Amino acid sequence: MGWFEERGGLAGTVAVITGGAGGLGEAVTADLAANGVRPAVLDVDGDAVTALRGSLEEQGRDAIVRQGDVRDPDALAALFAAVDDRWGRLDTLVNVVGGTFRAPFTDTTPKGWDALLRANLTHVLHACSLAAGRMRAGGRGGSIVNITTIEAHRAAPGFAVYAAAKAAVEQFGRTLAVELAPDGIRVNNVAPDYAPTANLAKLSAGDHALSDPAGIRVAFPMGRVGRAADVSGCVVFLASGLSSYVTGSTLHPDGGTHASSGWFNWPGTGWANHVPMPVLEKLAPED
């Protein structure tokens, strides 16, 4: 057994991953399984569920992979009940599911607000409620990890309600971390910036700067966009014994965008928190 395996202590543990069959969730599930975790996944994407189930079976992984909507309390409760029946323990919960659409707040409606809150906040509360009691009863502690976003930490024009919901998840996680700390249950958040997945690609359609090396260097201090593995690596750390004294915290796999907070690496001029004059002059309309 290597150093990480011994210190991480993940082999034989059980994790529920909501939205764990596609995009970032697939990377999280795959990396946890690679470290000996038995995953239980609920995902609305039938094709992704079929593909993940086949992949885990091929690898000989002990897993539960179901198609269903985590926003449906009955479907979520049924997954946790299946975990009880199959393994009789729960060590980790990873809440991945989220979603949004771009629109000025004044163009949105109560129906849209409700959809965003259900997609990004309400199911997290339900999953954490189902997980916390089981982790307490197990007496081994546990780890809850919520995938949020950099938009929970900065203004997000066009995504006001989404940003508010993700900020609520962040604050909920910090508060729950304090409440559950005496039971050895840790609660942390992972807040990535742009890590291209199929759904994110739809949101960024038409924004060619996010696929142009020069545009990427301006926006991301590390000079590249995120990768799914950047996020899943943080989750593996937070699920493992290596983070046994970390709770109520947020990891930012974002290439430095949260730290830069509005400072951009402009070509030819370097760092500035405003548009440099040479850039403005190029943008100015000709007489």
C-alpha positions in Angstrom: 0.0 0.0 0.0 1.4 3.4 -1.0 1.6 6.6 1.0 -1.6 8.1 -0.4 -3.6 4.9 -0.1 -2.6 4.5 3.5 -3.2 8.2 4.5 -6.2 8.7 2.3 -8.2 5.7 3.7 -10.7 5.7 0.8 -10.6 2.0 -0.1 -13.8 0.3 0.8 -15.7 3.5 1.6 -19.0 4.4 0.1 -19.9 7.7 -1.7 -23.2 9.1 -3.0 -22.6 11.3 -6.0 -25.6 13.3 -7.3 -25.2 14.1 -11.0 -22.3 11.7 -11.1 -22.6 10.3 -14.6 -21.7 13.1 -16.9 -19.4 16.1 -17.1 -17.7 17.0 -13.9 -19.7 14.3 -12.0 -18.3 11.6 -14.2 -14.8 12.7 -13.4 -15.6 12.7 -9.7 -17.1 9.3 -9.8 -14.2 7.8 -11.9 -11.5 9.2 -9.6 -13.2 8.1 -6.4 -13.8 4.6 -7.8 -10.1 4.5 -8.9 -9.2 5.0 -5.2 -11.4 2.1 -4.1 -14.6 4.0 -3.2 -17.9 2.3 -3.9 -20.0 4.9 -5.7 -23.8 5.3 -5.8 -24.8 7.7 -8.6 -28.1 9.3 -9.5 -28.2 11.3 -12.8 -31.0 12.4 -15.1 -29.0 11.7 -18.3 -29.9 8.2 -19.4 -27.1 7.9 -22.0 -24.5 9.0 -19.4 -25.9 6.6 -16.9 -25.7 3.7 -19.3 -22.1 4.6 -20.3 -21.0 5.0 -16.7 -22.6 1.7 -15.6 -20.9 -0.1 -18.4 -17.5 1.4 -17.6 -17.7 0.6 -13.9 -18.8 -2.9 -14.6 -16.0 -3.4 -17.0 -13.5 -2.3 -14.3 -15.2 -4.7 -11.8 -16.3 -1.8 -9.5 -19.0 -2.4 -6.9 -21.4 0.4 -7.8 -25.0 1.6 -7.9 -25.8 3.8 -10.9 -29.4 5.0 -11.4 -31.2 7.3 -13.8 -33.3 9.8 -11.9 -33.8 13.4 -11.1 -32.1 14.5 -7.9 -34.7 17.3 -7.6 -37.3 14.6 -7.0 -37.2 13.8 -3.2 -38.5 10.3 -3.7 -35.8 9.4 -6.3 -33.1 10.8 -4.0 -34.4 9.0 -0.9 -34.6 5.8 -2.9 -30.9 6.0 -3.8 -29.9 6.4 -0.2 -32.2 3.5 0.8 -30.4 1.4 -1.9 -27.1 2.3 -0.4 -28.3 1.2 3.1 -29.5 -2.1 1.6 -26.3 -2.7 -0.4 -23.5 -1.6 1.9 -25.0 -0.4 5.2 -22.7 2.6 5.4 -22.1 6.0 3.9 -18.8 7.9 4.1 -19.0 10.6 1.5 -21.6 12.7 -0.2 -20.7 14.8 -3.3 -23.4 17.2 -4.6 -22.6 18.0 -8.3 -25.9 18.8 -9.9 -26.4 22.4 -10.9 -27.5 24.4 -13.9 -28.4 27.8 -15.2 -29.4 30.0 -18.1 -28.2 33.4 -19.1 -30.7 36.3 -18.8 -30.8 39.8 -17.2 -32.7 39.4 -13.8 -35.4 41.8 -14.9 -36.2 39.5 -17.8 -36.7 36.5 -15.5 -39.9 35.3 -13.7 -40.8 33.6 -10.5 -41.1 30.3 -12.4 -37.5 30.7 -13.6 -36.3 31.6 -10.1 -37.9 28.5 -8.7 -36.3 26.3 -11.3 -32.9 27.7 -10.6 -33.3 27.3 -6.8 -34.4 23.7 -7.2 -31.5 22.9 -9.6 -28.8 24.5 -7.4 -29.9 24.7 -3.8 -32.9 22.7 -2.7 -31.7 19.3 -3.6 -28.4 20.0 -1.8 -30.4 20.6 1.4 -32.3 17.3 0.9 -29.2 15.2 0.1 -27.3 16.6 3.1 -30.3 15.9 5.4 -30.3 12.3 4.1 -26.6 11.9 4.5 -25.9 13.5 7.9 -28.1 11.1 9.9 -26.6 8.1 8.2 -23.0 9.4 8.8 -23.8 10.1 12.5 -25.3 6.6 12.9 -22.2 5.1 11.4 -20.0 6.6 14.0 -17.1 7.0 11.6 -17.6 10.7 10.6 -17.8 11.5 7.0 -17.3 14.1 4.3 -19.8 16.2 2.4 -18.5 18.1 -0.7 -20.6 20.6 -2.6 -19.6 21.6 -6.1 -20.4 25.4 -6.3 -18.8 27.9 -8.6 -16.7 31.1 -8.7 -19.9 32.9 -9.4 -20.8 32.3 -5.7 -17.9 34.7 -4.9 -18.3 37.5 -7.4 -21.0 39.4 -9.3 -22.3 37.4 -12.2 -24.3 39.6 -14.6 -26.9 37.6 -16.4 -26.8 34.9 -13.7 -28.1 36.7 -10.7 -30.4 34.0 -9.2 -27.9 31.2 -10.1 -25.1 33.1 -8.3 -27.4 33.7 -5.3 -28.3 30.0 -5.1 -24.6 28.9 -5.2 -23.7 31.5 -2.6 -26.4 30.1 -0.4 -24.9 26.6 -0.9 -21.5 28.0 0.2 -23.0 29.6 3.4 -25.1 26.5 4.1 -22.0 24.4 3.9 -20.0 26.5 6.3 -22.9 26.5 8.8 -23.5 22.8 8.5 -19.8 22.2 8.9 -19.9 23.8 12.4 -23.1 21.9 13.3 -21.7 18.5 12.3 -18.1 19.0 13.4 -18.6 17.3 16.8 -19.6 14.1 14.9 -16.5 14.2 12.8 -18.5 15.0 9.7 -16.8 17.5 7.5 -18.5 19.8 5.0 -16.6 21.7 2.3 -17.1 23.3 -1.1 -15.3 23.2 -4.4 -15.7 26.3 -6.5 -14.3 26.0 -10.0 -14.4 28.6 -12.8 -14.7 27.6 -16.4 -13.9 23.9 -16.9 -15.5 23.0 -20.3 -18.2 20.4 -20.2 -21.0 19.8 -22.7 -23.4 22.0 -20.7 -20.9 24.8 -20.1 -20.0 24.8 -23.8 -23.7 25.6 -24.6 -23.6 28.6 -22.2 -20.4 29.9 -23.7 -21.5 29.4 -27.3 -20.5 32.4 -29.4 -17.9 33.6 -26.8 -14.9 32.7 -28.9 -12.5 34.4 -26.4 -12.9 31.3 -24.3 -11.4 29.1 -27.0 -8.7 31.6 -28.1 -5.3 31.2 -26.4 -4.9 35.0 -26.2 -8.3 35.5 -24.6 -7.7 32.7 -22.2 -4.4 34.2 -21.1 -6.2 37.5 -20.4 -8.9 35.9 -18.2 -7.1 33.1 -16.4 -3.9 33.9 -14.5 -2.5 30.3 -15.1 -3.1 30.7 -18.9 -5.5 27.8 -19.4 -9.1 26.9 -18.8 -10.0 24.3 -16.2 -10.2 20.5 -16.7 -12.6 18.1 -15.1 -9.6 16.4 -13.3 -8.8 19.8 -11.6 -12.1 19.6 -9.9 -12.3 15.8 -9.2 -8.8 16.0 -7.7 -10.1 18.4 -5.1 -13.0 16.2 -4.3 -10.8 13.1 -3.8 -8.7 15.2 -1.4 -11.7 16.4 0.6 -13.2 12.9 0.7 -9.9 11.4 1.9 -8.2 11.3 5.3 -5.7 13.8 4.0 -8.3 16.5 4.7 -9.4 15.1 8.1 -9.0 18.5 9.8 -10.4 20.6 7.0 -14.1 21.7 7.3 -16.1 24.7 6.5 -13.7 25.6 3.7 -13.8 26.2 -0.1 -11.2 25.0 -2.6 -10.9 27.1 -5.7 -9.6 25.1 -8.7 -9.9 28.1 -11.0 -6.4 28.9 -12.3 -6.3 32.0 -10.1 -9.4 33.9 -11.3 -10.9 34.2 -7.8 -7.6 35.6 -6.5 -7.2 38.0 -9.4 -10.6 39.5 -8.7 -10.9 41.7 -11.8 -7.2 42.0 -12.7 -6.5 40.8 -16.2 -3.3 39.9 -18.0 -3.6 42.2 -21.1 -1.5 41.3 -24.1 1.4 43.7 -24.5 0.7 45.7 -21.3 0.5 43.1 -18.5 -1.7 43.2 -15.4 -4.4 45.8 -15.0 -7.8 46.0 -13.4 -9.1 48.2 -16.3 -8.9 48.1 -20.1 -5.5 49.6 -21.1 -5.5 52.5 -23.5 -3.8 50.5 -26.3 -6.7 48.0 -26.2 -9.3 50.8 -26.1 -7.6 52.5 -29.1 -8.0 49.3 -31.1 -11.6 49.1 -30.1 -12.4 52.8 -30.9 -14.5 53.2 -34.1 -12.8 54.7 -37.0 -13.8 58.3 -38.0 
